[in-house]
Amino acid sequence: MPLAGVGFGALWTQCFPPPALITEKNLLTQTGKVFIVTGGSSGLGFELAKILYAAGGKVYILSRTKQHVDDAILNIKRDVGTDGPELGILEFIQMDLEDLTSVQAAAREFVRKEKRLDVLFNNAGLASVPGKKTKQGLEYHIGVNSVAHILLETLLKPLLTDTAKLSRPDSVRVVWPASMLCETLAPKGGIRISKLDAPDENINEHYAESKVGNWFAASEISRRFGRQTGVISIAGNPGSYSTNVWRTTPRIFYWPFLPLLRKPSACTYLWMAFSDDVTMSEAVTGRYATCDGRWHPGQRSDLLLALKMKEEGGTVSFYYLYIVIEIYIYLGDFNKFISSNNISIL
């Protein structure tokens, strides 16, 4: 359903956003706080890790390749310095998002090392990977970009909850990156459940679905657990930037976006993680952030309906997606669940 129901103004303001509200220049000290940034060795994750380190936070970069993270840490310390009064700490934990057992191992290692987690940034992701599946047989984009992060959040939920009990209300959060492609390329209803383990040639649509998956996951997690845990899950479009997420994208798809790509910036992440405008009341309704730190003016109607329960007139696609993923992660019986419930496209 590309572009159907998408307002021009909503797209324009994401391509040319107003000045950011929270930047590295006005971010308050983060001394004593602990953060996870997945994929923090490059792109937006690198910029975010650098800002949090400079603000005094302890930052764990969860990534597949240790050498890449070691290089990133050296570059961050070169850019920021090593002798400031409020500088933080940078740590590495190995995690391969292609393999859910690696995600589980990374979560266990983090819990062994830390007694708190203030913000989990589910930043990592890849685009335009044709015909590939994860180790557990999921379509690659939805598996790496969304499902692996859902498992990570699930495993870290007890620690996030414990941290929320000791922290200022609404300050402990999970941040999920979405994309403008949710509006322009995602299919009707957001995600084709039948394609979760059956990749086809439409790699851009798969990528868009993975980003819708992050939005749906943030909404469902907040709805289910937000008020009882005190942890906000919030999704949004961090912006369009020139990063290595494009490295596998065919040039014919990359070139049209080139004039719109900005220098990497983590300002949307900072707003989602630290703004007082982001509250539990907003999160439980699935409200969606956009660049460079504000609420989206109006998403596609079919995606908004997918976030609502049937008694509210919605299609509850988000709920079914989350249940399917839970079944897949914990029971490994995805195909049986799909066939027994006659699910094709939601």
N, C-alpha and C positions, 0 to 999 in steps of 0.2 A: 504493500500500500504506500509506495514512496510518494511523498509530498502531499498526499491527500489529507485535507484537514489541517495543514500546517500553515500558520499565519506568516506572511512575509516579514512582519515586524519582529516576530519571535526569532526568525533565522538571522535577520539583520543585526539584532542586538547581541547575538552570540558571536557573530563574525567581527563586529565592531563594538565591543562593550565599553561602558563608561569606566572611569578610573576605579581601580581596586580600592576597597574599603579597608582591608587589612593587608599589610605588606611586611616585609622584613624590617622596615624602618619603624613601624609602630606596634609590632607584636610585643606583648608583655613578656617578661622573663618566664622561662619554662624550667627554671632550676628545680630539681627534685621530681620532675615528671619523667615518665618513661613512655617511649613511643615505638611502634613498629611501622616500618615503611617497606612494603614488599616491592621488589624491583627498584631499590633505591640507588643502584649503581649508575644509572643513566637517566636522561630525560627529566620529566617532572619529578620523579622520585629522587633523583640526585639533587635538584634544586630544593626540594622540600627538606631532605636530610640536612643539607647545608644550613638552611634557615633555622631549623630546630636545634642543631648543634651550636650555632652562633648565639641562640637565645638561652643556652644552658641546659637543654634537654638531653637525656640519655636516649640515643637513637639506635635501635636494632634494625639493620638492613638484612632482610630475608631475601636471598637470591640464590640462583643455581651455581654460579661460578665464583669461587673465592677470589681468584686473581682479579676479576673485574671489580669486586667490592674493595679489595685492598687498594687498587688503583684509584677508585673513587674516594676512598678515605684520605689518601695522600693528596688528591686534588682539592678536597674540601678543606683540609688543614692548610694547604698552600694558599687557598683563596681567603680563608677566614683568619688564619693564624693559629697559634698554639698556646699563647700566653695571655689571653684576655681574662678579665676577672670573672666572667660568667660563662665561659665556654663549657660545653657539655662533654659527652662521651659517645663515641661511635663504636658499635659492635657488629659482628657478622654472625649470622646463623644460616647454614646451608639449607635451602629448600627448593625443590623442583616441583613446580606447579603442574607438570604433566603427570605426576604420580601422587595419588592421594596418600600413599604410605609415607612418602617424604614429607608431605604437609603435616601428617600426624607426628612424625619424628621431630620436626621443627617446633611444633607447638609444645611438645613435651620438654624439649631442651629449654625453651624460653621459660616455661613454668618452673623448671628446676633452678633457673638463674635469678628470677625476679619475683617480687612479692606484690607488684602493682603493674597496671597497664592503663595509661590515661587515654591514649587514642591509638586505634588500629587503622592505619591507612592501607586499604586494599588496592594499592596503586598499580601493581604489575599487570601487564597485558601484552598481547601480540595481535597483529592483524594480517590478513591476506595470506594465510597458510593453507594451501590447497589440499583437500582430500586426506587430511591427517586425523588420527585419533589419539587420545591420551592413553596412558598405560591401562586404564580401566575401561577403555572402549568408548569414551564420550567423544562427540565432535570436538575438535581441538579448541576452537575459540570459546565455546560455552564451557568446556572443561577447564581450561587454563584461566580464562579471564573471570569466570563467575563461580563455577561449582567448587573449585579448589579453595576459593576465598570464603565461600559459605561454610565449608568444613573448617577452615582456619578459625573463623569467627565462632563457630559452634564449640570448638575445643578450648578457645580462650574466654568464652562467656563467663565461666565461674570467676576467673581472675578480674575481668572487667567489672563484674558485679561487685566483687569485694572492694575494688578501687572506688567505685561509685559511692559505696556506703561511707567512705572516708573523705569524700570530695564535695566540692560545691555542686549543688543540684544542676543537672544538665551539662556538666563539664566533661564527663567521660563519654566518648563517642567512637563510632565506627564509621569511617568515611569510604564511600564506594564511588568510583568514577564511572560515569555514563558517557554519553556522546551525543552530539547533534545528529548523528546518524540514526539514533533512536527515532527521530521524527521523520527523517527523509528516506530511510531504507528498511526499517523494521517491517515485517509482515503484519497483517491485520491481527490485532490482539497481542502483538509484541513478540511472541515466540511460538514456533512450531514444535510442539512436544514430540511429534513423530520424527523430527530431525535431530534430536538430542544425541543419538548414537548412530546417525546415518548421514554423514556429510555429503553434500552435493557440490556442483560446480560454482554455486553462487556464494563465493567466499565473503563478499562484502555484506551480504544479508546475514550470514552466520555471525560476522563480527558485530553487526548492529544488534542481533538477538542476544549476544553475550552481554552487551551493555544494557539492554532492556532487562536482562536477567539480574544485573547488579541493582537496578532500580527496584525491580519487583522484590528482590531479596531484602533490601534495606527496608522497604515498606512492610513486608510481612514479618520481619524480625522485630521491628519496632511495635507493630500491632500486637504480636503475640507476647513479647517479652519486655517491651520498653518500660512500662510503668512498674512492673515487679522487680526489674533489675536496676532501673535508674540509668540505663545505658541507651543513648540515642544512636540509631543507625540512620544515616542520611546519604542520599545519592545526588549526583549532579554532574553536569557537563563541565569539566575543568578547563575547557577551551581547546582551540586548534593551534598546535605548535609544531615547529620543525624539530621533531625528535626521531629517535631510531625506531619508533613504533611503525614508521613508514618503510622500514628497510626491506620488507618482503612484498611491498605493494607494487604491482605492475605500473610502469611509468604512465600508461594511458589513464589510470585512475588517480595517480599522484599529481600530475601536472595541473589539472584544473583547480586543485586546492592550493597549489604553491603560493599564489599571491595572497592568500588568506592566512597563511601560517606565520605565527609570531615567534619571537624568541621565547624559549621555555620559561614559564613562570608558575609558581605554586600558589598564587594569590587566591584562587578559588578554593583550593584545599584549605588554606588558612582560614578562610571565612567559614567553611563548613565545620572546621574543627574547633574554632575559637569564638565565633560571633555569638553575642547574646541574642541575636535575632533568630537563631536556630534553637528551638525549644522542643520538648517532648510532644507538646500539642501539635506542632507542625509535623514532626516525624511520624507520628502514628497515622496520619492521614496520607502519607506517601508524598508529601510535598517535595518538590524537585528544585535543586539549586542550579544556578548557571553562572557563567563567567562574567565578571571577575569577583563575584560575591554578592548575590541577590537571588530572589526567588524567580523562577521561570514565569513569564507572563501568561502562559497557557499552552499546555501540551495537547497532543492529538486526542480527540475525544475517545477513540477506541482504546487507547492506552490508559486513559483515566478510568474508563469503565472496567478495564481489567483489574484495577486496584480496588474495586468495590465489591462487597458481598452481594449475593443475589437479592436479599431483602432490601438492599439499597438501589436496586436496578442495575447492578453490575454483572460482569461475567466471571468474576473471581479467578481469572487466569493466573494471577500471581499466586493464589493459594494452591492451585493444583500443581503449578510448577514447583513450588517449594516442597510440597508433599512428595512429588515424583523424585526430586533430588534427595530428599531424606531417605526414601525407600532405596534409591540407588546406592547411596553412600553406606548405609547401615545394613542392608539386606542383600545388596548385589543382585537383585531380581528384577531389574528394570524392564526387560522384555515381557516377562509374565505380567507385571503390573500394567503395562501399556495395553496388552492384548485383552486382559481380563476386564479392563475398564473401558474398552472400546474408544481409546483416546487417539485422535489423529492430529488435528490442528485446533488449537485453542485461540 
